[in-house]
Amino acid sequence: MKFLPHDLIELDEAQSLQDFNSLPQWAKESLIAAPFVVVRRGQQMNDMIPVGIRGRLKKQRASALVSAQSVKSKTTPFELAKTQKWADLDRDRQKLPVFQALRSVAPIMHKYEWGIGGSCGYELVTGIVMANETSDLDIIVRNFPKIETAQAKTLLFELNQFNVHIDLQVTEGQNGFSLEEYANDRSETTLIKAANGPKLATDPWLAIKAK
């Protein structure tokens, strides 16, 4: 099984995480309530996967390692979009701005290989209330054809007309960059997030294809 950033992993049990006992109390409680973690960027060596733990508060984030043998299931951001998972939410949750925006964004993104990340994706997978009135909508796109900055601005304008900020990440394997940063064109370089750390690139579309 291949694990990429933004994938959500269900553990066979909360204590499967390496050094579980050294985690902050909020992280332990979060894992016991819902044994799910998010795959982080980083080297995956000796069958160990770098993951992140989310708490109910934005500041509650912790990192850990988990063995691939402890993975019960995996859900990718792209599966959430393909199955329109947001339709399964109860009516009250569907009224939240981020989920309202998601319904409007989906037709715009249908021609791309896109997925849902962040608090929105986490809630769709786990059923744990995580998104709130001010949540951004995190969109992950892979196999994105190269576009110029003017085209990127047009796409982002379309996506951001639903009163929710859209954070669109262009990804290729472990690598990725922010389409918003690229579109703003304030520098000759764009920040690339990679397994071995961040780097700057003059052509982010080419840089994310690097192994």
FITI-710185 format. One record per residue (C-alpha): residue in three letters; x, y, z. Coordinates in steps of 0.02 Angstrom, whole numbers, plus 50000, padded with zeros to 5 digits. Example, Ala and Ser with C-alpha at 12.3 -4.5 7.8 and 13.67 -1.06 7.14 Angstrom:
% FITI-710185
ALA506154977550390SER506844994750357
This chain:
% FITI-710185
MET500005000050000LYS500665017349952PHE500475031850073LEU500525049950015PRO500325066750105HIS498515070850149ASP497975052550150LEU496965048150305ILE497445032150393GLU496355022350513LEU497415012950641ASP497024995750707GLU497135003850880ALA497675020850949GLN499165013451040SER499905007750873LEU500815024350859GLN502645023950904ASP502935032351073PHE501055033851104ASN501345036251290SER502425051751261LEU501065060851162PRO500165075751241GLN498545071351330TRP497445079651199ALA498245068851063LYS497935052751159GLU496115057551188SER495905062051004LEU496615045350948ILE495555035351070ALA493995044551011ALA494445041450828PRO496045031850786PHE496415041850628VAL498015050650575VAL498535060850423VAL500045055950320ARG501395069350324ARG502785072850200GLY504375063850246GLN505465048850213GLN504575032250237MET505935020450296ASN505845002950372ASP503955002650344MET503725017850458ILE502545031550401PRO502665049650463VAL500945055250518GLY500065069750602ILE498745069750739ARG497365082850740GLY496495089550894ARG494885099650899LEU495865115950915LYS496915122750771LYS498455123550882GLN498275105250929ARG499415096550806ALA500685082850843SER501815072050736ALA502215053650756LEU502725037850665VAL501675022450633SER502085005550558ALA501225001150395GLN500744984750480SER499604994550598VAL498575002350458LYS496774996250458SER496215006850309LYS496705021750203THR495645035350123THR496355047349995PRO495735065149968PHE495265060049790GLU494095046349850LEU493135059349952ALA492845070149798LYS492445055649682THR491115048649799GLN490445066049846LYS490615061250028TRP489925078050086ALA488175072250035ASP488215060150182LEU488325074050312ASP486795078250415ARG485835093850365ASP486535105150501ARG488335101350452GLN487945103750267LYS487425121750308LEU489205125850363PRO490045138150240VAL491465126250196PHE490275112250149GLN489125124150056ALA490645130149958LEU491165112249924ARG489535108949831SER489855124149721VAL491705120649694ALA491435102549638PRO490725106949464ILE492185118849433MET493465105649481HIS492645090849392LYS493885091149247TYR495365089549367GLU495955075049474TRP495535083649637GLY495255079249818ILE494805086349988GLY496025088750131GLY496165098450293SER494825099150427CYS493465096450297GLY494235080250234TYR494565074350411GLU492755076750462LEU492105068050305VAL493145052550343THR493015051550533GLY491315059050569ILE492145069550705VAL491575087750700MET493125097350647ALA492655110850521ASN491935127350585GLU491185143650523THR492885150650470SER493695134850400ASP494625135750235LEU494285122850101ASP495875112950065ILE495915105949889ILE497255093849830VAL497545091549642ARG498685078749560ASN499155077049376PHE498755095449357PRO499205101549180LYS500385116449183ILE499505133249173GLU500165151049168THR499945163049314ALA498515172149228GLN497565155849208ALA497915151449390LYS497205168249445THR495635165249343LEU495375147949418LEU495655154249596PHE494445168649565GLU493115156149514LEU493435145149665ASN493475159449791GLN491775167049751PHE490845156649881ASN491375166150039VAL492655152850090HIS494525153850061ILE495155140049947ASP496895133149980LEU497325123249823GLN498885112449828VAL499615105749666THR500425088949705GLU501465075349625GLY501885061049741GLN502665068549899ASN502965085449816GLY501785100149810PHE501555118949798SER500215132049829LEU499305137749672GLU498915154049760GLU500755157849789TYR501125153749607ALA499685164649546ASN500195179549652ASP501835179849556ARG502705190549687SER504365181749666GLU505335172749531THR505235156949637THR503865146349716LEU504045136149876ILE504045117449845LYS503595105949990ALA504525089449974ALA504925073950077ASN506695080050111GLY506155097650157PRO505585113850072LYS506495121549925LEU506245135849802ALA505985133049616THR505815144549466ASP504705131649380PRO503625123149513TRP502755112149384LEU504405104249336ALA505085104049514ILE503665093649587LYS504025079849460ALA505775077449532LYS506025060949622
